[in-house]
C-alpha cells in the first residue's frame, strides 16, 4: 500500500518549504488548466501558474498551498514542486485572506516605487534642461 502513496516536496529558491508524506492526490494549476496527480500516474513535468496547489494526505482533510509560478516534476512516487514563493494553510479562507493582504502590500510597494522613479526621472530631466540653458 505504501507504494500507492506519494511524497510531495515544495522547494523555494533558498530553502525547502515543506515535505509531505503519504500524499494520495495532488491538484495543481497550469496555464492550460488544472490537473490532478494520483500515485500511479506516469512521470511528468508541469509548468505551474500562480494559484492553489491542493493535496490530500491519507485519512486527513484536504490541504492547501498558495504557490507562485514554478515547475512540478513527478518521478516515481516523488513529486517536487519548485516555486518562487509559497504559503500553506489548512483553512482556505485564512489562506485567501493572507494572500489578499500580501497582494495589497505588493501593490502599495509598487506604487511607492513608481512615485520614486517618477521623481528621479523628473529631477534628471530638470538637470539636463538646466545644462542646456547655460
Secondary structure, 3 states (H helix, E strand, C coil): CHHHCEEEEEECCCCEEEEEEEEEEEEEEECCEEEEEECCCCCEEEEECCEEEEEEECCCCCEEEEECCEEEEEECCEEEEEECCEEEECCHHHHHHHHHHHHHHHHHHHHHHHHHHHHHHHHHHHHHHHHHHC
